[in-house]
Amino acid sequence: MVHFSDKLGRLQILATQMIGISDLFKTEPNRLKNFVHREGPLRADFSKQAISENTLEALINLAKDCQLEDWRERFFAGEKINTSEDRAVLHPVLRGVGGTKSDRKDVKDMRARMREFADKFRRGRTYKAIVHIGIGGSDLGPRLVADAMAASQKSKFDLRFAENVDGASINDALEGLEPKSTLVIVVSKSFTTQETRMNAETARAWLAKDLGDKAGKNFIAVTANRDGAEEFGIKSDQIFDFWDWVGGRYSVWSAVGLSLQLAFGPDAFDEFLDGAAAMDKHFKTQPFETNLPVLMALTGVWNRNVLGYTSLAVIPYSRRLRKLSAFLQQLEMESNGKSAGRDGKMTDLTCPVIWGDEGTNGQHAFFQWLHQGTPGAPVDFVAVLKDHEKQPDHHAALLANCFAQSEALMIGKPEYKVREELTAAGMPERQIDEIAPQKTFPGNRPSTTITLDELSPSALGHLIAVYEHKVFVQGVIWGVNSFDQWGVELGKVLAKSILAEFDGAEGSHDPSTEALIGMVK
């Protein structure tokens, strides 16, 4: 396999010829037309990226050279593109797109069972609270969606989450609840994940203390390991299955989202799936020039592999999307944070560090570094145009800050303007020499602005799916398998060994780790 870096020559030449981002608007009269595209309620503006029309053409040629069209076809056809685990990658099937007839039937049957259960649950008067126990993809996706759905949907239930093995997590989730009116949903693909098992055991003991032998009625499992769930004590008819082709970080569309169906209703959940399905079809059919996931991916490759940026900041200007950065950390870094390619050989620079916080909080924390630090980072700004909170003054200020920050990163403030202002203010020249460089903004810092018309379930489905497909495209270009996660395993194995050593088992470690274990003993 030829590494993609061998195909970057044209792009590297173009990088040396780049003019400032602001100047591109002067030299490319069709810039907005060529760099701003929409699918349904989602609009993505790439015009503030340091990419010219010629560069975009070269990036699209790179994608074609990496046989992206063929990989996309294989992906939607349900071929086993997860080669290291010999599995297909079929999360779009969960939304009704792609896969085989058999796959689609399995999903349809499970969705019907979930709807039936949710309708019955919501009609009843037994439960007031739902505690969702999971970690990683079994937590981040549902938690993000729960926060976001609250913008337009009202939950009839108190939905809580427990993810961390830290006892505070399960304690906070159960605080103030009544066992008899609480449904506990344990979500674990393997049903062996340490954090989830421990929290599930604690929740089971909490239920049993009040309900005794009837505690099992308040327990639901979502897993690919039905035997493991039954061994834990959960009855067969209270287990919802998902399949080995569903990666954890792509699983919110499956029965992993059962708690969302219960809390917000099956119709809202179906709208969420339909929004993602619309993005699936867009990704599958649109030419690369107007294909949102492809353009997001190529922009990221340009910034990472040609311009040399090491990170990407994702800043949602919506409190309801405050978990987006954390969700994308797993989605992108667990998928493409790899140094070995599909062929087993070392690859080149892959996924940047993904980080961020909700706006405007970040402006009072790390935006200093984004504007004036070295080297800075590209930014994905995400904003919602509709005011769901019925606070129009707040919402106007929120959007104004979002748009202003993207403009400020691009235009900067040159030193001569700072000097003019300080001189006009009467500052002595010697002091200006000291202060002016500190008040200069270099500008020319790239960003993409993604706007949603509203934070509806459909728009949310569009948003998550566009990032999923971006990850797929970048994995193809970088030559890595985006659908395994071997890097997660080593620390988990060592943790089990160390936990046993706390209770007296023998073990051998480096001196630092031995000392740390000794403190606990």
Protein Blocks (a to p, Z undefined) as FASTA:
>chain_A
ZZfklmmmmmmmmmmmpccfklmmmmmmklmmmmgccehjbccdfklpccdfklmmmmmm
mmmmnommmmmmmmmnopafblmnopacfklmmnopgjjfklmmmmmmmmmmmmmmmmmm
mmpmkbmbdcdddehjllmmmmmmmmmmmmmpccfbdcdddfbfblklmmmmmgopafkl
cccddddfklpafklmmmmmmmmmmmmmmnmmmlmmmpccddfblmlmmmnopafklccc
ddfklcfklmmmmmmlmmmmmmnopklmmmmmmmmmmmmmmmmmmcfklgmklmmmmmmm
mmmmmnopabdcddddbfklmmmmmmmmmmmmmmmmcfbdfkopacdddddddeddddfk
lmmmmmmmmmmmcebjaddddddfbafkopaklmmmmmmmmmmmmmmmmnopafklmmmm
mmmnopafklmmmmmmmmpcfbjiacdddddfbacfklmmmmmmmmmmmmmmmmmmnopa
fkbcfklmmmmmmmmmmmmmmnopacdddfklmmmmmmmZZ
